[in-house]
């Protein structure tokens, strides 16, 4: 069985619009991910963000 370590991913989202006067909104999510490596954790975080 492969050892899985905990990693924290911070996902930043930007919401914007073409509507005049709209100011961009930002959201920051912190996610706990268990993965075998940092590379794997990064892949899982990117997948989760999509």
C-alpha positions in Angstrom: 0.0 0.0 0.0 1.4 3.4 -1.0 1.9 5.9 1.8 -0.3 9.0 1.4 0.7 12.3 3.0 -1.5 15.3 3.8 -1.1 18.4 1.7 -2.8 21.8 1.9 -3.9 23.4 -1.4 -5.0 27.0 -1.6 -7.3 27.6 -4.6 -7.9 31.2 -5.7 -10.9 31.9 -8.0 -11.6 35.1 -9.8 -15.1 36.1 -10.9 -15.5 38.8 -13.5 -18.1 40.1 -15.9 -18.3 42.4 -19.0 -21.0 44.4 -17.2 -20.0 48.0 -16.9 -18.9 48.9 -13.4 -18.5 45.3 -12.3 -15.6 44.8 -9.9 -13.8 41.5 -10.0 -14.6 39.2 -7.0 -12.1 36.8 -5.5 -12.6 33.6 -3.5 -10.0 31.6 -1.7 -10.6 28.0 -0.7 -8.3 25.9 1.5 -8.4 22.2 0.7 -6.8 19.2 2.4 -5.5 16.6 0.0 -4.0 13.2 0.7 -1.5 12.1 -2.0 1.6 10.0 -2.4 3.7 13.0 -3.6 3.7 16.8 -4.0 3.3 16.4 -7.7 0.3 14.1 -7.3 -1.2 16.6 -4.8 -0.7 19.4 -7.2 -2.5 17.5 -10.0 -5.4 16.6 -7.6 -5.7 20.3 -6.6 -5.8 21.5 -10.2 -8.4 18.9 -11.0 -10.5 19.9 -8.0 -10.3 23.6 -9.1 -11.7 22.8 -12.5 
